[in-house]
Amino acid sequence: HRITRVYGRYICISLCQERSLKAIVQWFDSSKQWMIRIHKVQTADMKTESSQGLQLPVFVLIMTKMMPPKQDGPAIKPVYEIATQDSVCQRFETSDKLISAIKDMQMFAFAQKHLSKLHIGEEFQIELWGKDNNSNPRYCLTLIDSPRANCKSGKFAVFIVPEGREAEWLFSTNAGHSQLAADAGFERLIIVHLQRGHQYKDMQSIQDELSSKVMELKPHGLSQKHQIPYLSVGDSIGNRTINYEGQSDLSGQYTIEDVIINDQKFRRLIFLNNKNVIQSEGLLKKVKRKKKKKKSNHDSTREEINHLYIACDHHAVIVGGISLMEQFISNYDAGFKVLLIGLGGGSLPMFIHKLLPKISIDCVDIDEAIVEIASTWFNFKADDKLHVYVDDGLKFINRNASNSEDKNIYDLIIFDVNSGDNTTGMSCPPKQFITGDVLSQVSAIMSKNGIFMLNLVCRDDNLRIEVINNLKPVFKHLYSVKIEQQINEMVFAMNAVENPIIIEKTKDKKKGKSSKVETALADWILNNINTIQDKYNKFLQNFNGSMEQNLDFKKLLANLERL
């Protein structure tokens, strides 16, 4: 500092290990007279992809001495900059953010080296942060390699997932990513998710932002001049509008957002501790506002949830699963009772309530914030046939099972409860909901011909076996429907089934081939399904809905199997 003239420079070449970087930056920063710029340089070793060992990025630190501030004058505003080999210069507000950006570059170098050890089908994820001060990454990149023999399209491509579609099976699961990579037909595919809280102009601007980074992730031997194809679903990058962000004491941070998919507008509840899972979803429709005496310039329509539409596939299977109840028609005319543990946005109970208005439904959710969200954002409305209780579902069941004098008996009990724990391999239901004691209590408050329905979302085969083994001592009959292209599995548990649900038919044995056994739903089940289907079809006609959705309950239960 003493021997450097004004506008002179101090230059240091370094690998910028954390301790050294902090010491250098903090010393020059404390003098309040130096501009700090760090250049990332590309060495000969870094250009050679076959080089052995980990090649750490090399940096040139350039400190420029500025004029000292005048006495009693304003302090000099500090300057912190990073320049990369592509001549892009980024300025930071604080020295801490400068140091953090250098650490990110070093972590990216570690990631690049890991790619050389990546196995076919194995995934690797990288987060890229923007230049703004947003606390969330701007892009999340998932990289997956495919067998060369299956790749007819080329070596390398990038797939942009439109906003609002990140929760779809194809874009949110390992199996979906593998399918997408196989369909695309490239040796290496980078799947890019656009993150919440950021603005994206168009597809071209996204490509411009990503081009330099994705080239650093190219397969071995690919030229730097290679033109990378950018793929997506259609030409749009999607449309996402954040309506509200809040926090629940029990469920954590959440967001209410509207997304447009295939010209339809959906409202979603997302818990930010599991951002790629849709907690609740409903289709929005426009309805006319009530006329006021005074003229108004406001739009004459408003948006609300269309409760004729089921957005979640497992909810549609639940509705179809009601047909598994023997004497369904006579039970319905008598007005049977339903217990739903886990309200969410309330779309399922609202649909059942409209389709089968004689049914009495009790909804229980432990989180008062969720009940408020359902009412405010998803048009959930309780009445004399549809009740909601803010209560612990386990305590609600226990109290009811323990009350021998005034016990509520339910014909249908549904567990649709999210655990909020991504570490167990089972996100629905929480493990405490499927213990032997709880299941015995469920059986105790279920009618003779009643059905217990469990939405099971389990990625761990051993955990799934454990759940089934817990169910078997309590319920005599277990069936399930695995929902295509989803992790969800609907389990149906019953104690009294007088007539077979599934009929096995053996086909005539052909020459040289063994006989084949086919299964089909029993006639009484088909009659129940037809009754529900007729009610649904009339339901749509009565409400005159222009629906893109036409549920086929027989098809939904086609892969019903005995456990």
Solvent accessible surface area in square Angstrom, and as a share of the most:
residue,aa,sasa,rsa
1,H,86,0.38
2,R,226,0.83
3,I,170,0.86
4,T,29,0.17
5,R,198,0.72
6,V,48,0.27
7,Y,136,0.52
8,G,15,0.15
9,R,156,0.57
10,Y,97,0.37
11,I,102,0.52
12,C,29,0.18
13,I,127,0.64
14,S,21,0.14
15,L,68,0.34
16,C,2,0.01
17,Q,99,0.44
18,E,80,0.36
19,R,216,0.79
20,S,50,0.32
21,L,1,0.01
22,K,81,0.34
23,A,62,0.48
24,I,38,0.19
25,V,0,0.00
26,Q,97,0.43
27,W,134,0.47
28,F,20,0.08
29,D,30,0.15
30,S,78,0.50
31,S,39,0.25
32,K,134,0.57
33,Q,20,0.09
34,W,15,0.05
35,M,42,0.19
36,I,0,0.00
37,R,77,0.28
38,I,0,0.00
39,H,50,0.22
40,K,17,0.07
41,V,47,0.27
42,Q,74,0.33
43,T,43,0.25
44,A,81,0.63
45,D,81,0.42
46,M,53,0.24
47,K,130,0.55
48,T,66,0.39
49,E,85,0.38
50,S,73,0.47
51,S,27,0.17
52,Q,156,0.69
53,G,44,0.42
54,L,72,0.36
55,Q,59,0.26
56,L,60,0.30
57,P,1,0.01
58,V,28,0.16
59,F,0,0.00
60,V,26,0.15
61,L,0,0.00
62,I,29,0.15
63,M,0,0.00
64,T,12,0.07
65,K,20,0.08
66,M,57,0.25
67,M,109,0.49
68,P,70,0.44
69,P,64,0.40
70,K,173,0.73
71,Q,170,0.76
72,D,148,0.77
73,G,31,0.30
74,P,124,0.78
75,A,89,0.69
76,I,55,0.28
77,K,171,0.72
78,P,66,0.41
79,V,29,0.17
80,Y,11,0.04
81,E,9,0.04
82,I,4,0.02
83,A,8,0.06
84,T,37,0.21
85,Q,81,0.36
86,D,70,0.36
87,S,103,0.66
88,V,66,0.38
89,C,61,0.36
90,Q,48,0.21
91,R,153,0.56
92,F,29,0.12
93,E,115,0.52
94,T,61,0.35
95,S,16,0.10
96,D,102,0.53
97,K,80,0.34
98,L,0,0.00
99,I,8,0.04
100,S,55,0.36
101,A,18,0.14
102,I,0,0.00
103,K,82,0.35
104,D,73,0.38
105,M,31,0.14
106,Q,27,0.12
107,M,125,0.56
108,F,14,0.06
109,A,11,0.08
110,F,98,0.41
111,A,12,0.09
112,Q,61,0.27
113,K,61,0.26
114,H,72,0.32
115,L,14,0.07
116,S,86,0.56
117,K,141,0.60
118,L,21,0.11
119,H,133,0.60
120,I,103,0.52
121,G,40,0.38
122,E,66,0.29
123,E,43,0.19
124,F,38,0.16
125,Q,106,0.47
126,I,19,0.10
127,E,92,0.41
128,L,22,0.11
129,W,128,0.45
130,G,21,0.20
131,K,139,0.59
132,D,79,0.41
133,N,101,0.52
134,N,47,0.24
135,S,98,0.63
136,N,58,0.30
137,P,10,0.06
138,R,32,0.12
139,Y,7,0.03
140,C,22,0.13
141,L,2,0.01
142,T,1,0.00
143,L,3,0.01
144,I,2,0.01
145,D,19,0.10
146,S,14,0.09
147,P,58,0.36
148,R,173,0.63
149,A,83,0.65
150,N,95,0.49
151,C,21,0.12
152,K,176,0.74
153,S,65,0.42
154,G,31,0.29
155,K,79,0.33
156,F,0,0.00
157,A,0,0.00
158,V,0,0.00
159,F,14,0.06
160,I,0,0.00
161,V,2,0.01
162,P,6,0.04
163,E,20,0.09
164,G,0,0.00
165,R,45,0.16
166,E,9,0.04
167,A,23,0.18
168,E,55,0.25
169,W,57,0.20
170,L,50,0.25
171,F,3,0.01
172,S,39,0.25
173,T,22,0.13
174,N,107,0.55
175,A,60,0.46
176,G,0,0.00
177,H,8,0.04
178,S,51,0.33
179,Q,81,0.36
180,L,12,0.06
181,A,1,0.01
182,A,65,0.50
183,D,99,0.52
184,A,18,0.14
185,G,8,0.08
186,F,18,0.08
187,E,28,0.12
188,R,20,0.07
189,L,0,0.00
190,I,0,0.00
191,I,0,0.00
192,V,0,0.00
193,H,9,0.04
194,L,5,0.02
195,Q,28,0.12
196,R,29,0.10
197,G,49,0.47
198,H,13,0.06
199,Q,161,0.72
200,Y,23,0.09
201,K,173,0.73
202,D,57,0.30
203,M,35,0.15
204,Q,105,0.47
205,S,31,0.20
206,I,0,0.00
207,Q,43,0.19
208,D,91,0.47
209,E,80,0.36
210,L,2,0.01
211,S,50,0.33
212,S,51,0.33
213,K,59,0.25
214,V,0,0.00
215,M,23,0.10
216,E,49,0.22
217,L,1,0.01
218,K,23,0.10
219,P,15,0.09
220,H,132,0.59
221,G,63,0.60
222,L,16,0.08
223,S,65,0.42
224,Q,120,0.53
225,K,182,0.77
226,H,62,0.28
227,Q,159,0.71
228,I,26,0.13
229,P,48,0.30
230,Y,44,0.17
231,L,54,0.27
232,S,31,0.20
233,V,57,0.33
234,G,59,0.57
235,D,143,0.74
236,S,70,0.45
237,I,19,0.10
238,G,21,0.20
239,N,72,0.37
240,R,34,0.12
241,T,69,0.40
242,I,61,0.31
243,N,50,0.26
244,Y,103,0.39
245,E,117,0.53
246,G,18,0.17
247,Q,124,0.55
248,S,3,0.02
249,D,149,0.77
250,L,111,0.55
251,S,25,0.16
252,G,23,0.22
253,Q,105,0.47
254,Y,16,0.06
255,T,1,0.00
256,I,0,0.00
257,E,0,0.00
258,D,6,0.03
259,V,0,0.00
260,I,72,0.36
261,I,22,0.11
262,N,120,0.62
263,D,142,0.74
264,Q,40,0.18
265,K,63,0.27
266,F,17,0.07
267,R,26,0.10
268,R,9,0.03
269,L,0,0.00
270,I,1,0.01
271,F,17,0.07
272,L,52,0.26
273,N,85,0.44
274,N,39,0.20
275,K,73,0.31
276,N,64,0.33
277,V,62,0.36
278,I,44,0.22
279,Q,48,0.21
280,S,9,0.06
281,E,19,0.09
282,G,3,0.02
283,L,15,0.07
284,L,15,0.07
285,K,73,0.31
286,K,141,0.60
287,V,32,0.19
288,K,173,0.73
289,R,115,0.42
290,K,186,0.79
291,K,200,0.85
292,K,169,0.71
293,K,211,0.90
294,K,175,0.74
295,K,207,0.88
296,S,67,0.43
297,N,162,0.83
298,H,152,0.68
299,D,91,0.47
300,S,77,0.50
301,T,36,0.21
302,R,99,0.36
303,E,64,0.29
304,E,35,0.16
305,I,3,0.02
306,N,14,0.07
307,H,14,0.06
308,L,10,0.05
309,Y,34,0.13
310,I,9,0.05
311,A,27,0.21
312,C,25,0.15
313,D,65,0.34
314,H,19,0.09
315,H,23,0.10
316,A,3,0.02
317,V,3,0.02
318,I,0,0.00
319,V,0,0.00
320,G,1,0.01
321,G,0,0.00
322,I,0,0.00
323,S,0,0.00
324,L,2,0.01
325,M,1,0.00
326,E,5,0.02
327,Q,96,0.43
328,F,1,0.00
329,I,87,0.44
330,S,66,0.42
331,N,35,0.18
332,Y,14,0.05
333,D,86,0.45
334,A,89,0.69
335,G,24,0.23
336,F,9,0.04
337,K,57,0.24
338,V,1,0.00
339,L,0,0.00
340,L,3,0.02
341,I,5,0.03
342,G,12,0.11
343,L,9,0.05
344,G,11,0.11
345,G,2,0.02
346,G,1,0.01
347,S,18,0.12
348,L,5,0.03
349,P,1,0.01
350,M,13,0.06
351,F,1,0.00
352,I,3,0.02
353,H,28,0.13
354,K,70,0.30
355,L,9,0.04
356,L,0,0.00
357,P,74,0.47
358,K,93,0.39
359,I,0,0.00
360,S,17,0.11
361,I,1,0.01
362,D,8,0.04
363,C,0,0.00
364,V,0,0.00
365,D,17,0.09
366,I,92,0.47
367,D,8,0.04
368,E,123,0.55
369,A,28,0.22
370,I,8,0.04
371,V,24,0.14
372,E,108,0.48
373,I,5,0.02
374,A,0,0.00
375,S,60,0.38
376,T,77,0.45
377,W,58,0.20
378,F,0,0.00
379,N,36,0.19
380,F,10,0.04
381,K,139,0.59
382,A,57,0.45
383,D,66,0.34
384,D,123,0.64
385,K,75,0.32
386,L,0,0.00
387,H,56,0.25
388,V,43,0.25
389,Y,91,0.34
390,V,78,0.45
391,D,30,0.16
392,D,35,0.18
393,G,5,0.05
394,L,40,0.20
395,K,123,0.52
396,F,24,0.10
397,I,0,0.00
398,N,64,0.33
399,R,129,0.47
400,N,15,0.08
401,A,21,0.16
402,S,82,0.53
403,N,62,0.32
404,S,102,0.66
405,E,168,0.75
406,D,109,0.57
407,K,67,0.28
408,N,63,0.32
409,I,75,0.38
410,Y,0,0.00
411,D,23,0.12
412,L,0,0.00
413,I,0,0.00
414,I,1,0.00
415,F,0,0.00
416,D,28,0.15
417,V,24,0.14
418,N,51,0.26
419,S,33,0.21
420,G,39,0.37
421,D,54,0.28
422,N,85,0.44
423,T,124,0.72
424,T,50,0.29
425,G,22,0.21
426,M,3,0.01
427,S,17,0.11
428,C,9,0.06
429,P,0,0.00
430,P,16,0.10
431,K,88,0.37
432,Q,99,0.44
433,F,16,0.07
434,I,4,0.02
435,T,57,0.33
436,G,37,0.36
437,D,108,0.56
438,V,18,0.10
439,L,0,0.00
440,S,57,0.37
441,Q,44,0.19
442,V,0,0.00
443,S,28,0.18
444,A,48,0.37
445,I,0,0.00
446,M,16,0.07
447,S,25,0.16
448,K,142,0.60
449,N,35,0.18
450,G,0,0.00
451,I,0,0.00
452,F,1,0.00
453,M,0,0.00
454,L,0,0.00
455,N,5,0.03
456,L,2,0.01
457,V,17,0.10
458,C,20,0.12
459,R,143,0.52
460,D,53,0.27
461,D,111,0.57
462,N,115,0.59
463,L,19,0.09
464,R,53,0.19
465,I,95,0.48
466,E,74,0.33
467,V,0,0.00
468,I,13,0.07
469,N,81,0.42
470,N,41,0.21
471,L,0,0.00
472,K,104,0.44
473,P,113,0.71
474,V,31,0.18
475,F,4,0.02
476,K,160,0.68
477,H,57,0.26
478,L,7,0.04
479,Y,9,0.03
480,S,0,0.00
481,V,3,0.01
482,K,103,0.43
483,I,16,0.08
484,E,143,0.64
485,Q,118,0.52
486,Q,70,0.31
487,I,50,0.25
488,N,25,0.13
489,E,9,0.04
490,M,0,0.00
491,V,1,0.01
492,F,0,0.00
493,A,0,0.00
494,M,4,0.02
495,N,40,0.20
496,A,25,0.19
497,V,27,0.15
498,E,117,0.53
499,N,71,0.36
500,P,82,0.51
501,I,0,0.00
502,I,14,0.07
503,I,64,0.33
504,E,108,0.48
505,K,121,0.51
506,T,90,0.52
507,K,111,0.47
508,D,132,0.69
509,K,147,0.62
510,K,145,0.61
511,K,201,0.85
512,G,90,0.86
513,K,141,0.60
514,S,99,0.64
515,S,51,0.33
516,K,128,0.54
517,V,84,0.48
518,E,70,0.31
519,T,88,0.51
520,A,42,0.33
521,L,24,0.12
522,A,6,0.05
523,D,108,0.56
524,W,48,0.17
525,I,0,0.00
526,L,45,0.22
527,N,88,0.45
528,N,9,0.05
529,I,3,0.01
530,N,80,0.41
531,T,31,0.18
532,I,1,0.00
533,Q,34,0.15
534,D,75,0.39
535,K,61,0.26
536,Y,1,0.00
537,N,61,0.31
538,K,126,0.54
539,F,11,0.05
540,L,21,0.10
541,Q,133,0.59
542,N,122,0.63
543,F,108,0.45
544,N,136,0.69
545,G,29,0.28
546,S,117,0.76
547,M,29,0.13
548,E,135,0.61
549,Q,29,0.13
550,N,115,0.59
551,L,19,0.10
552,D,69,0.36
553,F,0,0.00
554,K,112,0.47
555,K,154,0.65
556,L,45,0.22
557,L,0,0.00
558,A,77,0.60
559,N,70,0.36
560,L,12,0.06
561,E,77,0.34
562,R,127,0.46
563,L,54,0.27
